[in-house]
Every structure is written in C-alpha cells, then in structure tokens.
Amino acid sequence: DGSWCSSGGRVKVGEVEIEEVGNDVAVIKVVSRRSRGLVLRLHVALRDCKVEVIQSNVTTLGDNMVHFVTIRVKNKP
C-alpha cells in the first residue's frame, strides 16, 4: 500500500518495468524523455522507500533515457 514509503514513491516517468531476480533483489527499468534531475528524484524516492541501490546505469539516445536500477528491498518497519 506504500504506507512504509514516506515519499509515496512517486516520480513522474514514462514507462517502468520491474523484474524480481531474487528473494529481495529486483531490477527496475525506466524509459522516459530526458529530464533534468529525473535520476536524482528517482534515487531519492527509492531511498525514501527503504530500498538499497546496488547498481545504477543510465543510457541516453537523443531525447530519450533508459535507466536500469538494481535494488535490494530492506525489511519493512
């Protein structure tokens, strides 16, 4: 329900895919238009949602951006 996430976990983006790759590890793929500060806002939202960023990779092509983030979900309070 997002109640354990203080920011509500909301960052406006284009397309998001999440793939679970382990018990507590997932890969998030974000495809969107390039926007100043979007990667930072996404990482702040992830931190507020109590997840650990293991790896982050951003690729740009023209006005588009693809951002892969590997995360580990921490225990919920």
Salt bridges, closest charged atoms under 4 A:
ASP24 OD2 - ARG72 NE 3.81
ASP48 OD1 - ARG47 NH2 3.26
GLU52 OE1 - ARG72 NH1 3.73
ASP63 OD2 - ARG33 NH2 3.66
